[in-house]
Amino acid sequence: MTTAQFYCQYCTASLLGKKYVLKDDSTYCVTCYDRVFSNYCEECKKPIESDSKDLCYKDRHWHEGCFKCTKCNHSLVEKPFAAKDERLLCTECYSNECSSKCFHCKRTIMPGSRKMEFKGNYWHETCFVCENCRQPIGTKPLISKESGNFCVPCFEKEFAHYCNFCKKVITSGGITFCDQLWHKECFLCSGCRKDLCEEQFMSRDDYPFCVDCYNHLYANKCVACSKPISGLTGAKFICFQDSQWHSECFNCGKCSVSLELWM
């Protein structure tokens, strides 16, 4: 470029002995460059002139002195930051405002750190521990009670009930029979192994039996009809001289008149 060509491309003023800005192989005086090309600061709305540092983030521009956290007003120059709803926040303010709080210690779970979620709440990984042994639960199976979360071994040791039949832990539900607990699927007839969970049953020596097995194995037989006499559903029977009858079978052997009222 010759001395004769050394002028501002916008106002054509000579740039000899003056400060100038070179843009796209063209020269501009500082005044014209700032007027034509300067970006406007998001914070103060003033132009970012050529003698100022222009900080850019997602096509938005700031003066170096205006590039601050919108909440605590601390400078973000050369520091990590995050954006929320077009606001710039330092990592501490972003964490306090946007990050989850630990259900146990109530402190912020910092971005990038591992957090555990359970029943809609969040924990630091180091805070999500068994209430009994205080060991981290992580992703291992757990059982929750009102008093807290427990790893399976501690829950079984402290709280679990065991099935009288299979001797394994009853984690939910169950049936109580003769002061003993049973899994529903383990509560079977001691004779035919029929499921008794939804059935009427009888007991003998603290063992459950379905009605059919109990009648077949243990029930007294009616002298008249030879059918089992069961006390189930309040059925009445007559005992006379070490023998038993259904009440409706206790009749005169000659005329068949009921003898129940004579007892």
Secondary structure, DSSP 8 states (H G I E B T S, - for coil): --GGG-B-TTT--B-TTS-EEEETTEEEEHHHHHHHH--B-TTT--B--TTS-EEEETTEEEEGGG-B-TTT--B-TTS-EEEETTEEEEHHHHHHHHS-B-TTT--B--TTS-EEEETTEEEETTT-B-TTT--B-TTS-EEEETTEEEEHHHHHHHT-EE-TTT--EE-S--EEETTEEE-GGG-B-TTT--B-TTS-EEEETTEEEEHHHHHHHT-EE-TTT--EE--GGG--EEEETTEEEEGGG-B-TTT--B-GGG-
